[in-house]
Amino acid sequence: MEYSKNKVAEVIIEQLHLMDVKRIYGVVGDTIIGLIDALANQDDIQFIAVKHESVAALMASAEAKLTGKLGVCTATMGPGVTNLLNGLGDAYSDKAPVLAITGQAPSVKIGTDYQQYVNQQELVKPFASYSANLTSPDAIIDVMQKAAQKSLGQRAVTHLSIPKDFFDKKTTVRPRRLPTLVKSASFIKEESINRILDVMKTARKPMILAGAGARGASEAIEMLADTWGAGILTSLGGKGAFEASSPNLLQGIGEGGNPYAKSVFMEADVVLLAGVTWWPEGYVPEDARIIQIDSNFDKIEKNIPVEIGITGKTEEVIPKLMQGLESYDRNAEWMDSCQEVKDKWSAQLEEEGNSTGSPVHPARIVRAIERTIDPNAILAIDTGDVTVWMNRIMRQQKQRVLFSGYWRTMGFGLPAAMAAKLIEPNLQVVAVVGDGGLQMTLADLLTARRYGIKITVIVLNNESLQMERDKINAEGGDEVGVGLTNPNFVKIAEACGWKGLHVESESSLEASIEEALHSELPALVDICTAQIFFPETE
């Protein structure tokens, strides 16, 4: 049978479909009209039209983080592609596989003074591991295959710019599936496992630092911690991997983490990094021997002084280590020290989470979120003061957490929550945002309403950029620009077709969040939040 889809735009969509892409996020623009037309005439891939290209890229990044699959965004040339850069920076920093497809000037105008023309390959160079400008319609499959394989294989950002006139050109090439790559822990040599075990057996004060990549190995890590006599610390991304009641879990480390954990972590003599690339500067032991497990060699980086790096999935490697530690003699005194830190922090968490007063203490808000959300909910946390309070107070169950890790962009929470709900429509999705971060993406409340994305947004409204205010005050500086002029968030939410609720005091906190969570509409809870100096601000 003759292949009927022969326009470049049609072939692009079919190729993305074969790559298991379900959505493309973007803003319609002149140079991608050919792509938009092709999207309008098929049902395999949904186009999500957002209000700003930065939101499109952040949604693609969040999808890639949540699923591990290819996230795709699109924009027109000039200001369209430049607006994508913030979201691409987030994907680049957190190693999320994202492909950006952008329109470019007509092929005969590239390199001229054509309006909005910019060399896009140079523009995206800091973020994209691969960026190509399509120079022939018949090269479209080759460049898409290369981009997708780099994105998925290296967990990287890639980019294709396509001249406006090429989308409608005919091509003879046909889409093809990506090659299937089979990975197995069986390739790990016994001598490599033995070398790691030799280091682990030297430990008298072992610690495990776990991240988002440890989610599939949480039970195995808990068993290893018990056998090895190790405390477990987590990055923010690893919070949902373990129940808060897990015996060896000391909660988070770093800004917003367990402040007492620093003392024991600094004493550790062997540290196992499981599914994490973050190394909390200022909180780490100076002379510890460090072992890192991750599925990509390029993840063994970030200036972590790793002695041994082992490539593989955490859930495949940990059982091999367990077998070699069956007769290990745990250090009971070290385990007692870890338990003391755990108990001390648990008691303080309980006290902080029950803070009273109006405006509402941020710790009390986090406790209310903890009490009301589903155990399998997805939390999208924005960047700012809200991040550290969630990290400090939240006693997680098995909730998954999305956040902007190394890039730390404000405005991440709402786009990430919308993407998560599109991916997991049957799960509860909650965005926890500050008033400053929300205002950066406020127009996209309309995007949620347009596509029926029923999420809950909880706004910690303290009328300030509190994290910046805290840091200015900690350094003895003078304030300017940290106070916010906020709109009435409830009225804006209602004008956008959302349910809006306002909370003045803790007495109605849980009830209001519960009402929002069970609303038939997307719902926003605006909480008058106290301006509290964060305890660990340096």
VOMAR-630927 format. One record per residue (C-alpha): residue in three letters; x, y, z. Coordinates in steps of 0.2 Angstrom, whole numbers. Layout:
<nodes>
@rest:ALA	px:X	py:Y	pz:Z
...
</nodes>
This chain:
<nodes>
@rest:MET	px:0	py:0	pz:0
@rest:GLU	px:7	py:17	pz:-4
@rest:TYR	px:11	py:28	pz:10
@rest:SER	px:-1	py:42	pz:10
@rest:LYS	px:7	py:55	pz:22
@rest:ASN	px:20	py:63	pz:12
@rest:LYS	px:21	py:81	pz:19
@rest:VAL	px:35	py:85	pz:31
@rest:ALA	px:23	py:90	pz:44
@rest:GLU	px:13	py:74	pz:42
@rest:VAL	px:28	py:64	pz:43
@rest:ILE	px:34	py:73	pz:59
@rest:ILE	px:18	py:69	pz:68
@rest:GLU	px:18	py:51	pz:62
@rest:GLN	px:36	py:49	pz:68
@rest:LEU	px:32	py:57	pz:85
@rest:HIS	px:17	py:45	pz:87
@rest:LEU	px:29	py:30	pz:84
@rest:MET	px:40	py:37	pz:98
@rest:ASP	px:25	py:36	pz:109
@rest:VAL	px:23	py:55	pz:110
@rest:LYS	px:5	py:59	pz:116
@rest:ARG	px:5	py:78	pz:117
@rest:ILE	px:14	py:93	pz:110
@rest:TYR	px:14	py:109	pz:120
@rest:GLY	px:15	py:126	pz:112
@rest:VAL	px:9	py:143	pz:105
@rest:VAL	px:3	py:144	pz:87
@rest:GLY	px:14	py:155	pz:77
@rest:ASP	px:17	py:160	pz:59
@rest:THR	px:32	py:149	pz:55
@rest:ILE	px:24	py:133	pz:62
@rest:ILE	px:6	py:135	pz:54
@rest:GLY	px:10	py:120	pz:43
@rest:LEU	px:13	py:109	pz:58
@rest:ILE	px:-2	py:116	pz:67
@rest:ASP	px:-13	py:111	pz:51
@rest:ALA	px:-6	py:94	pz:51
@rest:LEU	px:-10	py:92	pz:70
@rest:ALA	px:-28	py:98	pz:67
@rest:ASN	px:-31	py:84	pz:55
@rest:GLN	px:-26	py:69	pz:65
@rest:ASP	px:-31	py:61	pz:82
@rest:ASP	px:-15	py:53	pz:88
@rest:ILE	px:-6	py:68	pz:96
@rest:GLN	px:-15	py:81	pz:106
@rest:PHE	px:-9	py:99	pz:104
@rest:ILE	px:-10	py:109	pz:120
@rest:ALA	px:-11	py:127	pz:116
@rest:VAL	px:-4	py:137	pz:131
@rest:LYS	px:-3	py:156	pz:134
@rest:HIS	px:16	py:158	pz:134
@rest:GLU	px:30	py:147	pz:126
@rest:SER	px:39	py:146	pz:143
@rest:VAL	px:24	py:136	pz:150
@rest:ALA	px:25	py:125	pz:135
@rest:ALA	px:43	py:120	pz:138
@rest:LEU	px:40	py:118	pz:157
@rest:MET	px:25	py:106	pz:153
@rest:ALA	px:36	py:96	pz:141
@rest:SER	px:50	py:96	pz:155
@rest:ALA	px:38	py:90	pz:168
@rest:GLU	px:31	py:77	pz:157
@rest:ALA	px:48	py:70	pz:153
@rest:LYS	px:53	py:70	pz:172
@rest:LEU	px:37	py:61	pz:177
@rest:THR	px:37	py:48	pz:163
@rest:GLY	px:55	py:46	pz:157
@rest:LYS	px:48	py:48	pz:140
@rest:LEU	px:51	py:61	pz:127
@rest:GLY	px:42	py:78	pz:131
@rest:VAL	px:39	py:89	pz:115
@rest:CYS	px:36	py:107	pz:114
@rest:THR	px:35	py:119	pz:99
@rest:ALA	px:36	py:137	pz:95
@rest:THR	px:38	py:150	pz:81
@rest:MET	px:54	py:158	pz:76
@rest:GLY	px:61	py:174	pz:85
@rest:PRO	px:52	py:178	pz:101
@rest:GLY	px:43	py:161	pz:101
@rest:VAL	px:59	py:151	pz:102
@rest:THR	px:67	py:163	pz:114
@rest:ASN	px:52	py:161	pz:126
@rest:LEU	px:55	py:142	pz:126
@rest:LEU	px:72	py:144	pz:134
@rest:ASN	px:67	py:145	pz:152
@rest:GLY	px:58	py:128	pz:151
@rest:LEU	px:72	py:121	pz:141
@rest:GLY	px:84	py:127	pz:154
@rest:ASP	px:74	py:117	pz:167
@rest:ALA	px:74	py:101	pz:157
@rest:TYR	px:93	py:103	pz:153
@rest:SER	px:97	py:106	pz:172
@rest:ASP	px:87	py:91	pz:178
@rest:LYS	px:91	py:79	pz:163
@rest:ALA	px:74	py:78	pz:156
@rest:PRO	px:72	py:71	pz:138
@rest:VAL	px:64	py:85	pz:129
@rest:LEU	px:63	py:89	pz:110
@rest:ALA	px:59	py:107	pz:105
@rest:ILE	px:53	py:109	pz:87
@rest:THR	px:53	py:127	pz:81
@rest:GLY	px:49	py:136	pz:65
@rest:GLN	px:62	py:145	pz:56
@rest:ALA	px:62	py:158	pz:42
@rest:PRO	px:58	py:152	pz:24
@rest:SER	px:73	py:143	pz:17
@rest:VAL	px:78	py:156	pz:5
@rest:LYS	px:78	py:169	pz:19
@rest:ILE	px:89	py:160	pz:32
@rest:GLY	px:104	py:171	pz:36
@rest:THR	px:96	py:187	pz:30
@rest:ASP	px:89	py:202	pz:39
@rest:TYR	px:72	py:193	pz:38
@rest:GLN	px:60	py:199	pz:52
@rest:GLN	px:62	py:189	pz:68
@rest:TYR	px:77	py:179	pz:61
@rest:VAL	px:90	py:172	pz:73
@rest:ASN	px:102	py:158	pz:72
@rest:GLN	px:93	py:146	pz:83
@rest:GLN	px:107	py:134	pz:84
@rest:GLU	px:117	py:147	pz:93
@rest:LEU	px:103	py:152	pz:103
@rest:VAL	px:99	py:135	pz:111
@rest:LYS	px:117	py:130	pz:112
@rest:PRO	px:119	py:131	pz:131
@rest:PHE	px:104	py:119	pz:133
@rest:ALA	px:103	py:107	pz:118
@rest:SER	px:115	py:92	pz:116
@rest:TYR	px:109	py:92	pz:98
@rest:SER	px:102	py:106	pz:87
@rest:ALA	px:99	py:105	pz:69
@rest:ASN	px:91	py:116	pz:55
@rest:LEU	px:82	py:105	pz:43
@rest:THR	px:90	py:108	pz:26
@rest:SER	px:81	py:95	pz:15
@rest:PRO	px:64	py:88	pz:17
@rest:ASP	px:71	py:70	pz:15
@rest:ALA	px:82	py:72	pz:30
@rest:ILE	px:67	py:74	pz:42
@rest:ILE	px:67	py:56	pz:49
@rest:ASP	px:86	py:55	pz:51
@rest:VAL	px:87	py:71	pz:61
@rest:MET	px:71	py:66	pz:71
@rest:GLN	px:79	py:49	pz:75
@rest:LYS	px:95	py:57	pz:80
@rest:ALA	px:87	py:70	pz:91
@rest:ALA	px:75	py:57	pz:100
@rest:GLN	px:89	py:45	pz:103
@rest:LYS	px:100	py:58	pz:110
@rest:SER	px:86	py:65	pz:121
@rest:LEU	px:81	py:48	pz:128
@rest:GLY	px:98	py:40	pz:129
@rest:GLN	px:107	py:55	pz:137
@rest:ARG	px:92	py:62	pz:146
@rest:ALA	px:95	py:78	pz:136
@rest:VAL	px:87	py:92	pz:127
@rest:THR	px:87	py:92	pz:108
@rest:HIS	px:81	py:104	pz:96
@rest:LEU	px:75	py:105	pz:77
@rest:SER	px:72	py:121	pz:68
@rest:ILE	px:62	py:119	pz:52
@rest:PRO	px:60	py:132	pz:38
@rest:LYS	px:42	py:138	pz:37
@rest:ASP	px:41	py:132	pz:19
@rest:PHE	px:47	py:115	pz:22
@rest:PHE	px:32	py:109	pz:33
@rest:ASP	px:21	py:108	pz:17
@rest:LYS	px:35	py:101	pz:6
@rest:LYS	px:33	py:83	pz:0
@rest:THR	px:46	py:70	pz:6
@rest:THR	px:49	py:52	pz:1
@rest:VAL	px:55	py:46	pz:18
@rest:ARG	px:44	py:36	pz:30
@rest:PRO	px:43	py:36	pz:49
@rest:ARG	px:52	py:22	pz:58
@rest:ARG	px:52	py:16	pz:76
@rest:LEU	px:67	py:20	pz:87
@rest:PRO	px:78	py:5	pz:90
@rest:THR	px:74	py:-5	pz:105
@rest:LEU	px:88	py:-5	pz:118
@rest:VAL	px:88	py:-19	pz:131
@rest:LYS	px:97	py:-14	pz:147
@rest:SER	px:100	py:-27	pz:160
@rest:ALA	px:110	py:-28	pz:176
@rest:SER	px:117	py:-44	pz:170
@rest:PHE	px:131	py:-34	pz:162
@rest:ILE	px:138	py:-29	pz:178
@rest:LYS	px:153	py:-39	pz:182
@rest:GLU	px:155	py:-49	pz:198
@rest:GLU	px:172	py:-41	pz:201
@rest:SER	px:164	py:-23	pz:200
@rest:ILE	px:151	py:-28	pz:213
@rest:ASN	px:164	py:-36	pz:224
@rest:ARG	px:174	py:-20	pz:222
@rest:ILE	px:159	py:-10	pz:228
@rest:LEU	px:156	py:-22	pz:242
@rest:ASP	px:174	py:-21	pz:248
@rest:VAL	px:171	py:-2	pz:251
@rest:MET	px:154	py:-4	pz:259
@rest:LYS	px:162	py:-17	pz:271
@rest:THR	px:174	py:-4	pz:277
@rest:ALA	px:160	py:7	pz:284
@rest:ARG	px:157	py:10	pz:302
@rest:LYS	px:146	py:25	pz:299
@rest:PRO	px:137	py:22	pz:282
@rest:MET	px:123	py:33	pz:275
@rest:ILE	px:112	py:32	pz:259
@rest:LEU	px:107	py:47	pz:250
@rest:ALA	px:92	py:43	pz:238
@rest:GLY	px:84	py:53	pz:225
@rest:ALA	px:70	py:52	pz:212
@rest:GLY	px:79	py:38	pz:203
@rest:ALA	px:77	py:27	pz:219
@rest:ARG	px:58	py:26	pz:218
@rest:GLY	px:58	py:9	pz:210
@rest:ALA	px:70	py:2	pz:223
@rest:SER	px:63	py:10	pz:239
@rest:GLU	px:59	py:-7	pz:248
@rest:ALA	px:76	py:-14	pz:242
@rest:ILE	px:85	py:2	pz:249
@rest:GLU	px:76	py:0	pz:266
@rest:MET	px:82	py:-18	pz:267
@rest:LEU	px:100	py:-13	pz:262
@rest:ALA	px:99	py:1	pz:275
@rest:ASP	px:94	py:-11	pz:289
@rest:THR	px:107	py:-24	pz:284
@rest:TRP	px:121	py:-11	pz:282
@rest:GLY	px:116	py:-1	pz:297
@rest:ALA	px:114	py:15	pz:287
@rest:GLY	px:103	py:30	pz:289
@rest:ILE	px:93	py:36	pz:273
@rest:LEU	px:93	py:54	pz:268
@rest:THR	px:83	py:60	pz:253
@rest:SER	px:84	py:74	pz:241
@rest:LEU	px:68	py:83	pz:237
@rest:GLY	px:65	py:72	pz:222
@rest:GLY	px:67	py:57	pz:233
@rest:LYS	px:54	py:62	pz:247
@rest:GLY	px:40	py:52	pz:239
@rest:ALA	px:51	py:36	pz:238
@rest:PHE	px:49	py:31	pz:256
@rest:GLU	px:35	py:32	pz:269
@rest:ALA	px:39	py:45	pz:282
@rest:SER	px:38	py:31	pz:295
@rest:SER	px:52	py:20	pz:287
@rest:PRO	px:63	py:15	pz:301
@rest:ASN	px:80	py:21	pz:294
@rest:LEU	px:73	py:37	pz:286
@rest:LEU	px:80	py:53	pz:293
@rest:GLN	px:71	py:64	pz:280
@rest:GLY	px:79	py:77	pz:269
@rest:ILE	px:96	py:85	pz:269
@rest:GLY	px:101	py:102	pz:264
@rest:GLU	px:91	py:118	pz:264
@rest:GLY	px:74	py:113	pz:271
@rest:GLY	px:79	py:96	pz:276
@rest:ASN	px:82	py:89	pz:294
@rest:PRO	px:93	py:101	pz:302
@rest:TYR	px:100	py:88	pz:314
@rest:ALA	px:104	py:76	pz:300
@rest:LYS	px:119	py:87	pz:295
@rest:SER	px:129	py:82	pz:311
@rest:VAL	px:127	py:63	pz:307
@rest:PHE	px:130	py:65	pz:288
@rest:MET	px:146	py:75	pz:291
@rest:GLU	px:152	py:60	pz:301
@rest:ALA	px:148	py:47	pz:288
@rest:ASP	px:163	py:37	pz:281
@rest:VAL	px:154	py:28	pz:266
@rest:VAL	px:140	py:36	pz:257
@rest:LEU	px:130	py:27	pz:244
@rest:LEU	px:121	py:38	pz:231
@rest:ALA	px:105	py:29	pz:224
@rest:GLY	px:96	py:38	pz:210
@rest:VAL	px:102	py:55	pz:214
@rest:THR	px:115	py:67	pz:207
@rest:TRP	px:113	py:81	pz:220
@rest:TRP	px:126	py:84	pz:232
@rest:PRO	px:121	py:96	pz:246
@rest:GLU	px:136	py:107	pz:248
@rest:GLY	px:140	py:112	pz:266
@rest:TYR	px:131	py:97	pz:273
@rest:VAL	px:142	py:83	pz:267
@rest:PRO	px:157	py:73	pz:274
@rest:GLU	px:174	py:78	pz:269
@rest:ASP	px:183	py:61	pz:269
@rest:ALA	px:169	py:49	pz:265
@rest:ARG	px:171	py:36	pz:252
@rest:ILE	px:157	py:39	pz:239
@rest:ILE	px:148	py:26	pz:228
@rest:GLN	px:136	py:32	pz:215
@rest:ILE	px:123	py:21	pz:206
@rest:ASP	px:114	py:28	pz:191
@rest:SER	px:108	py:22	pz:174
@rest:ASN	px:119	py:34	pz:164
@rest:PHE	px:137	py:38	pz:165
@rest:ASP	px:135	py:56	pz:162
@rest:LYS	px:125	py:57	pz:178
@rest:ILE	px:140	py:54	pz:188
@rest:GLU	px:146	py:72	pz:189
@rest:LYS	px:140	py:88	pz:197
@rest:ASN	px:157	py:89	pz:206
@rest:ILE	px:153	py:74	pz:218
@rest:PRO	px:169	py:66	pz:223
@rest:VAL	px:164	py:49	pz:218
@rest:GLU	px:176	py:35	pz:221
@rest:ILE	px:166	py:21	pz:212
@rest:GLY	px:152	py:24	pz:199
@rest:ILE	px:141	py:10	pz:193
@rest:THR	px:130	py:11	pz:178
@rest:GLY	px:113	py:3	pz:181
@rest:LYS	px:96	py:5	pz:188
@rest:THR	px:95	py:6	pz:206
@rest:GLU	px:82	py:-7	pz:208
@rest:GLU	px:94	py:-19	pz:198
@rest:VAL	px:110	py:-15	pz:207
@rest:ILE	px:104	py:-15	pz:226
@rest:PRO	px:99	py:-33	pz:227
@rest:LYS	px:116	py:-38	pz:220
@rest:LEU	px:124	py:-28	pz:235
@rest:MET	px:112	py:-36	pz:247
@rest:GLN	px:118	py:-53	pz:243
@rest:GLY	px:136	py:-48	pz:248
@rest:LEU	px:132	py:-40	pz:264
@rest:GLU	px:122	py:-54	pz:272
@rest:SER	px:135	py:-57	pz:286
@rest:TYR	px:140	py:-38	pz:288
@rest:ASP	px:142	py:-33	pz:307
@rest:ARG	px:132	py:-17	pz:309
@rest:ASN	px:138	py:-3	pz:320
@rest:ALA	px:124	py:-2	pz:334
@rest:GLU	px:131	py:14	pz:341
@rest:TRP	px:130	py:22	pz:324
@rest:MET	px:112	py:16	pz:322
@rest:ASP	px:107	py:23	pz:339
@rest:SER	px:114	py:40	pz:333
@rest:CYS	px:104	py:40	pz:318
@rest:GLN	px:88	py:35	pz:328
@rest:GLU	px:91	py:49	pz:340
@rest:VAL	px:92	py:62	pz:325
@rest:LYS	px:76	py:54	pz:318
@rest:ASP	px:66	py:55	pz:334
@rest:LYS	px:72	py:73	pz:338
@rest:TRP	px:67	py:79	pz:321
@rest:SER	px:50	py:70	pz:322
@rest:ALA	px:46	py:79	pz:338
@rest:GLN	px:50	py:96	pz:331
@rest:LEU	px:41	py:92	pz:315
@rest:GLU	px:25	py:88	pz:325
@rest:GLU	px:27	py:105	pz:335
@rest:GLU	px:30	py:116	pz:320
@rest:GLY	px:16	py:108	pz:309
@rest:ASN	px:4	py:112	pz:323
@rest:SER	px:8	py:131	pz:324
@rest:THR	px:-7	py:142	pz:326
@rest:GLY	px:-11	py:160	pz:322
@rest:SER	px:-17	py:171	pz:308
@rest:PRO	px:-10	py:174	pz:295
@rest:VAL	px:-7	py:155	pz:294
@rest:HIS	px:11	py:149	pz:297
@rest:PRO	px:18	py:140	pz:282
@rest:ALA	px:22	py:124	pz:292
@rest:ARG	px:4	py:123	pz:297
@rest:ILE	px:-1	py:124	pz:278
@rest:VAL	px:10	py:110	pz:274
@rest:ARG	px:3	py:99	pz:288
@rest:ALA	px:-14	py:103	pz:281
@rest:ILE	px:-9	py:97	pz:264
@rest:GLU	px:-1	py:82	pz:271
@rest:ARG	px:-17	py:77	pz:280
@rest:THR	px:-29	py:80	pz:265
@rest:ILE	px:-20	py:74	pz:249
@rest:ASP	px:-21	py:56	pz:243
@rest:PRO	px:-7	py:44	pz:247
@rest:ASN	px:-3	py:42	pz:228
@rest:ALA	px:-6	py:60	pz:223
@rest:ILE	px:6	py:70	pz:212
@rest:LEU	px:13	py:86	pz:220
@rest:ALA	px:20	py:100	pz:209
@rest:ILE	px:30	py:112	pz:220
@rest:ASP	px:35	py:129	pz:214
@rest:THR	px:52	py:137	pz:217
@rest:GLY	px:54	py:149	pz:232
@rest:ASP	px:50	py:149	pz:250
@rest:VAL	px:36	py:136	pz:247
@rest:THR	px:50	py:124	pz:241
@rest:VAL	px:59	py:124	pz:257
@rest:TRP	px:44	py:123	pz:269
@rest:MET	px:37	py:108	pz:259
@rest:ASN	px:54	py:100	pz:260
@rest:ARG	px:55	py:103	pz:279
@rest:ILE	px:38	py:99	pz:285
@rest:MET	px:30	py:87	pz:273
@rest:ARG	px:29	py:69	pz:280
@rest:GLN	px:27	py:60	pz:264
@rest:GLN	px:18	py:44	pz:260
@rest:LYS	px:21	py:38	pz:242
@rest:GLN	px:17	py:54	pz:233
@rest:ARG	px:27	py:59	pz:218
@rest:VAL	px:35	py:76	pz:218
@rest:LEU	px:39	py:87	pz:203
@rest:PHE	px:50	py:102	pz:205
@rest:SER	px:63	py:113	pz:196
@rest:GLY	px:79	py:105	pz:204
@rest:TYR	px:95	py:113	pz:197
@rest:TRP	px:87	py:127	pz:187
@rest:ARG	px:75	py:133	pz:201
@rest:THR	px:64	py:143	pz:190
@rest:MET	px:49	py:151	pz:198
@rest:GLY	px:33	py:148	pz:189
@rest:PHE	px:36	py:129	pz:188
@rest:GLY	px:21	py:123	pz:199
@rest:LEU	px:6	py:127	pz:188
@rest:PRO	px:13	py:120	pz:171
@rest:ALA	px:20	py:105	pz:180
@rest:ALA	px:3	py:101	pz:188
@rest:MET	px:-6	py:103	pz:172
@rest:ALA	px:6	py:91	pz:163
@rest:ALA	px:5	py:78	pz:177
@rest:LYS	px:-14	py:78	pz:176
@rest:LEU	px:-14	py:76	pz:157
@rest:ILE	px:-3	py:61	pz:160
@rest:GLU	px:-12	py:54	pz:175
@rest:PRO	px:-30	py:59	pz:174
@rest:ASN	px:-36	py:47	pz:187
@rest:LEU	px:-24	py:53	pz:200
@rest:GLN	px:-25	py:68	pz:212
@rest:VAL	px:-13	py:82	pz:206
@rest:VAL	px:-9	py:97	pz:218
@rest:ALA	px:2	py:112	pz:214
@rest:VAL	px:9	py:121	pz:229
@rest:VAL	px:14	py:138	pz:224
@rest:GLY	px:20	py:155	pz:231
@rest:ASP	px:11	py:170	pz:226
@rest:GLY	px:26	py:177	pz:216
@rest:GLY	px:28	py:161	pz:206
@rest:LEU	px:10	py:159	pz:202
@rest:GLN	px:9	py:177	pz:195
@rest:MET	px:22	py:172	pz:182
@rest:THR	px:10	py:159	pz:174
@rest:LEU	px:-6	py:166	pz:180
@rest:ALA	px:-14	py:167	pz:162
@rest:ASP	px:-12	py:148	pz:160
@rest:LEU	px:-26	py:146	pz:173
@rest:LEU	px:-36	py:147	pz:157
@rest:THR	px:-27	py:133	pz:149
@rest:ALA	px:-32	py:121	pz:163
@rest:ARG	px:-50	py:127	pz:161
@rest:ARG	px:-49	py:125	pz:142
@rest:TYR	px:-44	py:107	pz:142
@rest:GLY	px:-53	py:102	pz:157
@rest:ILE	px:-38	py:99	pz:168
@rest:LYS	px:-45	py:97	pz:185
@rest:ILE	px:-30	py:101	pz:197
@rest:THR	px:-29	py:110	pz:214
@rest:VAL	px:-18	py:125	pz:216
@rest:ILE	px:-13	py:130	pz:234
@rest:VAL	px:-6	py:147	pz:235
@rest:LEU	px:4	py:152	pz:250
@rest:ASN	px:0	py:171	pz:249
@rest:ASN	px:12	py:181	pz:260
@rest:GLU	px:13	py:196	pz:248
@rest:SER	px:32	py:195	pz:246
@rest:LEU	px:46	py:186	pz:238
@rest:GLN	px:50	py:178	pz:255
@rest:MET	px:65	py:168	pz:251
@rest:GLU	px:74	py:184	pz:244
@rest:ARG	px:68	py:194	pz:258
@rest:ASP	px:75	py:182	pz:271
@rest:LYS	px:92	py:181	pz:262
@rest:ILE	px:93	py:200	pz:261
@rest:ASN	px:89	py:201	pz:280
@rest:ALA	px:102	py:187	pz:284
@rest:GLU	px:115	py:197	pz:275
@rest:GLY	px:110	py:213	pz:283
@rest:GLY	px:105	py:222	pz:267
@rest:ASP	px:91	py:234	pz:263
@rest:GLU	px:75	py:228	pz:255
@rest:VAL	px:68	py:234	pz:239
@rest:GLY	px:57	py:225	pz:226
@rest:VAL	px:53	py:210	pz:238
@rest:GLY	px:35	py:216	pz:242
@rest:LEU	px:22	py:210	pz:230
@rest:THR	px:6	py:219	pz:223
@rest:ASN	px:-6	py:204	pz:222
@rest:PRO	px:-22	py:203	pz:213
@rest:ASN	px:-37	py:195	pz:221
@rest:PHE	px:-33	py:177	pz:216
@rest:VAL	px:-50	py:170	pz:220
@rest:LYS	px:-58	py:182	pz:208
@rest:ILE	px:-46	py:179	pz:195
@rest:ALA	px:-48	py:160	pz:197
@rest:GLU	px:-67	py:162	pz:196
@rest:ALA	px:-65	py:173	pz:180
@rest:CYS	px:-55	py:159	pz:172
@rest:GLY	px:-69	py:146	pz:176
@rest:TRP	px:-60	py:139	pz:192
@rest:LYS	px:-67	py:137	pz:209
@rest:GLY	px:-59	py:149	pz:221
@rest:LEU	px:-58	py:148	pz:240
@rest:HIS	px:-50	py:160	pz:252
@rest:VAL	px:-43	py:155	pz:269
@rest:GLU	px:-39	py:168	pz:283
@rest:SER	px:-35	py:156	pz:297
@rest:GLU	px:-30	py:138	pz:301
@rest:SER	px:-48	py:134	pz:307
@rest:SER	px:-54	py:132	pz:290
@rest:LEU	px:-38	py:126	pz:282
@rest:GLU	px:-41	py:107	pz:280
@rest:ALA	px:-60	py:110	pz:275
@rest:SER	px:-55	py:122	pz:262
@rest:ILE	px:-42	py:111	pz:254
@rest:GLU	px:-54	py:96	pz:255
@rest:GLU	px:-67	py:106	pz:246
@rest:ALA	px:-55	py:111	pz:232
@rest:LEU	px:-49	py:93	pz:230
@rest:HIS	px:-66	py:87	pz:228
@rest:SER	px:-72	py:101	pz:216
@rest:GLU	px:-79	py:97	pz:199
@rest:LEU	px:-69	py:111	pz:192
@rest:PRO	px:-50	py:115	pz:194
@rest:ALA	px:-49	py:124	pz:211
@rest:LEU	px:-38	py:137	pz:219
@rest:VAL	px:-35	py:139	pz:237
@rest:ASP	px:-28	py:156	pz:242
@rest:ILE	px:-21	py:156	pz:259
@rest:CYS	px:-16	py:171	pz:269
@rest:THR	px:2	py:166	pz:274
@rest:ALA	px:13	py:173	pz:288
@rest:GLN	px:29	py:180	pz:283
@rest:ILE	px:40	py:168	pz:293
@rest:PHE	px:59	py:169	pz:292
@rest:PHE	px:64	py:152	pz:287
@rest:PRO	px:74	py:144	pz:301
@rest:GLU	px:89	py:137	pz:291
@rest:THR	px:92	py:153	pz:280
@rest:GLU	px:110	py:157	pz:280
</nodes>
